[in-house]
Structure formats: C-alpha cells, structure tokens
Amino acid sequence: MMSDMHSLLIAAILGVVEGLTEFLPVSSTGHMIIVGHLLGFEGETAKTFEVVIQLGSILAVVVMFWRRLFGLIGIHFGRPPQQEGTGKGRLTLIHILLGMIPAVVLGLLLHDTIKSLFNPINVMYALVVGGFLLIAAELLKPKEPRAPGLDDMTYRQAFMIGCFQCLALWPGFSRSGATISGGMLVGVSRYAASEFSFLLAVPMMMGATALDLYKSWHFLSVADIPMFAVGFVTAFLVALVAIKTFLQLIKRISFIPFAIYRFVVAAAVYVVFF
C-alpha cells in the first residue's frame, strides 16, 4: 500500500504526463504506459485513474476554446468569434458531428476488442505507424491548403478527418496525430487541423471517458479521492500550457520532429517491456 505522500507524488507526475501529451501528436497512452510501469502504478485502479485525469485535459480545451464551443450551439457572449480563414464559411456543429460519427460507430462496435489491444507491443507498433503518418502528412499535403482557416472547412473534410480519427482507436496511435494528419492530407492547414482536433476532442473524449467510468466505477473508493484530485488538477493546468504552446509552435515548425520523437518513445517501450 502506497503512503499518502507517495501516491500524491505519483498522481502529480502522471498528471503532468497526461497534460503534456494528451493533445500533442505523440500518444498519451504510450507515455502513460511507460511512466506507470516505471512508477509501479498499474492495474485496474491505475486504469480508472487515467480515465479520471483525462477529464482535466478535456476541461483545459473547454477553457481555451469556450467561446468557439458555445458558438457552435448558437450561444454567443459579446461578439461572435472572429472568423478564421477566407470568411466564406463558418464552422458549425454539423462539422463536429461529421467528425465524430465514424469513430463513435466503430468504437461502440469494437469497444471490447479495442480494450484488448492495450498492451505494450500494440502501443509500440502504433507509435511507429503514427509517426510515419505524420511524415506522410507533411510530405503529401497540398502546397496551398484549401481550408487555410477553421471556418473554411467543408463538411466533406470534417467527415474525412473523422475517418482518420478511427485510427486512434488503436491504442498508442494518438487521436490528435490521426486527426491532424488526416486534416492536412485533405487540404486543411496545419494550424486549422490542430484547432479542429482540439474541438473534436471535447465530445469524443467526454463520451469515451463517461463510458469507461461507467464500466469501471466500482474500482473507485473514497480513499482515492485526494490522489485523483491531484492528478486531475495537475493534468488541467499542464494541458492549458501545452495547448497554448503547441498552437504557437506549429506556426514555426513541421510535425517531423514529433514523428521522430514517436520513434524514440516506441524504442523506449521496447527497452522497458521487452
């Protein structure tokens, strides 16, 4: 049984890892598996903990994009958000729904199968394949994106990004990596694809988290509340900084460094587990 201080320290460390990696195209799952193993924090309680602290990361997106999110359902505070792009269109709730449908349908059909894939070797392969997808997106993307801004996206592009999101059902692939790469390949700019990925994360992750909590709530106990609270708050605060920094960073660099980093993490998974 871990001491209180030890468990809180583990919660803080994992909260930092979750907040840093959840929305970067580097696979939060891969990092959580490695760090959890090194810290000796594994098992059903650990899995439930990871689900709970994801809510902290989701809250960070809501805080960062709250005007845009409320605008999607027709609620505006003050002025409507400024259009991003050519001004010929407007991102709507339909875009988000189209981006959700493929992964939601496939995820519900294959939920138990997907859970069985949560092991180091599958995560390692997903890290590598996802890294090559990032490289392909940078090399094959149109020279001039057809959707330079978020509001220029078409329904077709949103649906195609949703199809790419299905790749993220493979543990370790990275939801943001799949959606951003897919967006770039269908003609959405790197920045706009990243923003859409963040917005799409809110309903997708909330739904997945709610389903996981429903299935694993019996592993929770009152004694775990302080640990879960520390992890949640840490993940929220770190994710706020990570999202803001990431959006500034991708204005200056490509995703190639992230792809290389994924290969390094895959190698680390191999060293740690094999």
Secondary structure, 3 states (H helix, E strand, C coil): CCCHHHHHHHHHHHHHHHHHHCCCCCCHHHHHHHHHHHHCCCCHHHHHHHHHHHHHHHHHHHHHCHHHHHHHCCCCCCCCCCCCCCCCCCCCHHHHHHHHHHHHHHHHHCHHHHHHCCCHHHHHHHHHHHHHHHHHHHHHCCCCCCECCHHHCCHHHHHHHHHHHHHHHCCCCCHHHHHHHHHHHCCECHHHHHHHHHHHHHHHHHHHHHHHHHHHHHHCCHHHHHHHHHHHHHHHHHHHHHHHHHHHHCCCCCCHHHHHHHHHHHHHHHHHHC
